[in-house]
């Protein structure tokens, strides 16, 4: 007998019919002899509806009261799913995050899980029941209801699997696994059978929306095997696990991209110690996250040019700050560009293979794409290009690295 934690997102439980379909899937797993814990999100659209109600009363809702409100979305789902399971002869019991003692810190709306009391869950499993737990929520040391932020149900499921030492944590969603890239951009994208935690973490941070970054980080830290599956069709999905011993053939796992990038450049800044801090310090103080950074010494050897990227939503604010900073530093010029994207190659096989970067640059050059910025890490190469070339760039790289072919 295996212990399996299954998580179903909002679209998977978006209607009574879908909840009943999930109940059949859960019962099927239990009938195979496995113990099953199910973590669920609110029904699709429900969290936004509740948030809208709150903002209709208060433009900036009190964080504590907002958590009390938002947590009711999952409470509806756990009750309905438990009823659906009982209706088909599968004993089940539902728990809110507070009832099952998912203990968090006190950071309302973005709490982090500290520990989970698994006693009640084990008691129910030993009694032959399926346990249905509300995702996205917990309780702090003062007894206050807390929520984990968007996508928090994935984190709840992984934390539950870690606490229970589950054999696998299965994330059911509206896609049937992790692909080499977005199939909407490259129809030849291939579903991966396996991917490592490191690769998945890079893919998630670089634009892949399949899993939340926090959930992948938690799974990697606690070595919880993750599997991404579809709620709507059968299949083995994609297993996310520790790096395999042999990665010689797995040069590239996939291609991620981010459409929400913006680039800012300040030219002709006097070159002296501390200039990078003087440029980026005010940006950081405004709580704006900087991604890629390039600094070049000017042709006169006395000045420097400084370029960095931010999220497109932060562009206007960052540009205003940069102009003020540039004036104080007597810089020559400031300009920006919001029509850029970032494309990244990801793969643990880069550690043992040379020439990946040059092959990437050659593939882009052959289709006439100019690279604006480059950033690398041990298992990732990212480039910034003009937004209009996104699809062409992704497809060119997908073909250059033969990602359509089975590994």
N, C-alpha and C positions, 0 to 999 in steps of 0.2 A: 504494500500500500504506500502510495506517495501522498505527500501533503502539498496541495497546489493552491496558490493564491491567484484568483482571477480578478481583473479590473475591467469594468465596462464604462465607457465614456458616455457623454450626454446623448450623442446620436444613436448609440446602441440601446439606450433606454428611453428614446424620445417619444414613445407612444405606448399604449397598453399592449398593442400587438407585438411591439418590439420587446417589451418587458417579458411577455409570455414566451417569446422566442428565446430570450436569454435564459429563462427558467428551464426550458427544455434542454438547452446546451449544458447548463450546470448539472441538471439531473443526470444527463448522459454520462458526464464525467464521474459523478458520485456512484452511479450504477456499475462503473468499471472497477470499483473498489477503492477509489481515492477519497481522501478527506479534502473538502473544498471550503475555502474561505473566499467570499466574494466582496470586493470593494467597488462601490458604485458612485458615479457623479450624479448631479441633479439632471433632470430631464432637459434635453436641449432647449435653450432659450430661457430657461427658468431663472438662472442666476442674473441674466440681463434684465428680466422682468422685475425681479426683486430689487435690483439696484436702481431701476427706474422709479419704483415706488418710493424708495428712500430719498432719492434726489428731488422728487416732487414735493417732499415735505421740507427737506433741508439740503441746501446746495452742497454743503460739506458735512455729510453725516458723521456723527460721533463714531469713531472706529469700533468701540466696544459694542454699541447698539447695532452697527452694520453687520458685525460678525454674528450677533444673535439672529438677525434677520436672514442673512445669506445661508446660514447653516440649516435653515428649514428646508431648503431645496433638496438636499440629500436625504433628509428625514422622510420626505414623501416617497422617494425612490426605494429606500430600504424596506419600508413597510409594504409597498406594492409588490416588490420582487419576492419578499417572504410569503405574501399571500399567494402569489402565482405559483411558487414552489409547493406550498401546502396543497393547492388546488389540484396538483398532478401527483400527489402522494409522496412528496419529498419533504420530510421534516426540516424546518428552517427556523431560525431566530434572528431578529434584526437588532442592531446596536448603533446608537449614535457614537460619535467620537468620544463624547464625555462618558457615556455608559461603559465603553470598553476601556476607558482610561488611556487614550492616546494623549500623553502629556507633552505639552509644548512650552516654549517661552511665552512671554506676554506681549509680543509684537503683533498687535491686532492687524488683520488683513494680510499679513505676510509672516505668520508665525513659523517657527522651525520645530520639528519634532525632537524631543529629548529622549523619551523612552515610551514603551508600551507595556501595559500589564496584560499578559496573555493568559492569565488563569481562567477567566470566564470562557474564553474562546476554546481552550483545550478541553474544558469540562463539556462544552456543547459538542465538540467534535467527537469526544469519547462516547457521548450519548447517541452518536449517529446523525447529528444534525448538520446541515449546511449553515454556516455563520455568514450573515450579510451585514457588512460594516459600512457606515457612511464615510466616504472619502472627503478630502478637502478640509477636514475640521478636527479639532481636539479640545483640550481643556488645559488652562494654565494652573499654576500652583495656588492661585486664589479662587479657583472654581469658576473662572470666566470662560465662556465659550470663545474659541479662537478659530480663525480660518488661515489656510496656508498660502493663499494667493492663487492666481490663475494657474490651472494645470496641477493643482495641489493633490488631486486624486491619484495621479500617477505616483507621486511621492508617498502618499498614504499607503498605497498597495505595496511598494517596494519596502517601506519601513515595516509593514506588517509581515511580509515574507521574511525579512531579516530577523525580526523578533521571534517568529515561530520556527526559524530555521527550515523554511519551506524548500522543497526540492526544486520548485520553479515558480516564478512570478510571470503570469501571462497577461499581457496588456491587449485587450480587445478594442479595436478601433474601426474606423471606416476604410482603412487600407489593409491589404493582406500581407504586409511586411515592409521591410526597409529596402529601397531600391537604389541602384547605382547612381541615379539622379531622379529628378522629378519627371515622371512619365508624361506630364502635360507639356513639358519642354522638349523632351527627347522620347518619342514613342518607342524607341528600341531599348529603353532602360530595362535592366534585368533585376528581378527580385533576388536579393542575397539570401543564401541559406544560413550564413553565419556572419557575424561582424564582432569585433572586439569592443570592450567598454571604451577604450581610448579612441577608437575610430568613431564610435557612435557619439561620444562626447564632443569630438571635433565637429562632426556633421551637425549635431544639434546646435552648437554654438555658432556655426557658420551659416545657418539658415534653414536646415532641415527641420520640418515641423512635426515629425512623427512622434517624438518623445520630448518631454520637458528636460531641460538640462539638469535641474536639481534631482530628478528621479534617476537619471543615468549616473550622476555623481554618487548618489547614495548606494545604488546597486554595485558600482565598482568598488566603493570603499568597503562594503560588507560582503562582497563576492556573492551577490544574489543573481543566479542565472535569470535573464529576462528573455521573454519571447513575445514578439509583436505578431498579432493575428487579426484576422477580419471577423467581425461579428456577423457578417452577412454571407460569407462563403467559406467552404471547408478548405483546409490547407495546413501545412506545417509552419507557415509564417517564417520569421527570421529570429534566430537565436543570438542573443547578445551575451557574450561570456568573456572569460579571461583570454589573453592572447595565447594562441595555440603555439606549440613548440616549433612547428614548421610553418613559416610564413614566406618561404622562398618564392612561391609562385603568386602570392597575393600582394602584388606590387601596389595596386590602387584599389581601395574598397569602393570609392564613389566620388561623385562631384557634388559639392554643395554650392549654393549661391545666395547672396543677400541683395535684394533690390532696394533696401532702405538706407543706402549709404550716401554720404555727402562729403565733399573734400574741401578743405580750406588751406590756403597758402599765404604765407607772409614772406615777401622778398626783401633782400637788402637789410637784414638785421645786423647791427654791429656784432662781430664774433668775439665773445668773451665768456669766461666761465659763468655758468648760471643762466645763460640766455634761454635754454630749453625750459627751465623751471619758470622763468618770468613769462614765457608764452603760454605754457600749459597749466601753470598754477591757478590763474584766475578761472580757466575753463573747468578745472577739477573742483574748485571752490563752488562753482555753480551747479555741481552735481551732474556734470555732463561727462559721459564716458567716452574716452578716446580709444580708437581702435588701432589703425595702422599709422606709423610715424616715419617720415623720411627727413633727414637734415643733410644739406649739402653746403660745402664751402663755396662761396661765390668766386667768380673769375678774378676778382681783385685780391683774394686771399685775406681780406679784412672784414668781409661780411658773410652772412650765412642765409640760406633760403630754407624755410621750414614748412613742411606740409604734413597735415594729419587728417584723418577721417573721423566722422561722428555719425550717429544715427540721424537720418534725414529730419526727424521731428525736432532735433536739437540744433539744426543748421542756423536758423535765424538768430537764436540766442547766442550761439557760439560765434557767429560772425560779428555781432554787435560787440561782444567782449574782445574779440581779436582786433577789431579796428581801434578800440580804446587802447589796448596794449601796444599795438603797432605805433600809435602816435606817441606814446610815452617812451618807446624805444627808438624813435626816429627811424623807423623802417621806411623803405622806399615805396612799397606797394602791398596791397592786400586784395586777394580775389578768391572766389569760391566756385564750386560746381556741384549742382545737385543731380545732374544727369549722368551718374556713374553707378556701376554695380561691382560687386566683389564675387569672383569665382574662385573656388578652392578645390584642389585635389587632396584627398585624404587617404592614407594607407600606412599601416605599420610596416609594410614591406619596403618603404622608403629607407628604413634604417640600413638595409643590406643591399640596396641597389643604387648605383650611380647613374646619372644622366636623366633622371626624371624631370628635373627643372628644364634642362635644355630641350627635351622632347616636348614639354608643354609649351615653351616659348615658340618653338618651331611650328607646332600645330596651329597656334594662333596667328603667327606671321603668314602662314600659307593661305589663310582666308582673309588677310588684310586687316587684322585687328591689332591696334597699337596698345601696348601696355603702359598704363599711367603710373602704377605703383606695384611693388613686389614685397611680400612678406613670407618668411619661412619659419617652420619649426621642425622638430624631429620627424613628425609624421604628416606634415601639412605644407602645401605651397599655395599661397593666395595671391591673386592679381586683381588690380582695379582696372576696369576698362570702361569705355563709353556704354551707357545703358542700352543704346539701340543695337548693340552687338551681343546682347546676352544670349539669346537663343542660338545664334550662329556659333558663339564661343563654346557653349555647353556641348552642342552637337559635335563640333570639331574635336574637342578633347575626348568625348565619349568614344568617337571613332578611332582617334589616335592611340588610345590605350586599350582598344578591343574590349570595352566593358560590356558589350552585348553578348559576348561569348561566355558560356559557362566556365567557372573557375576550374 
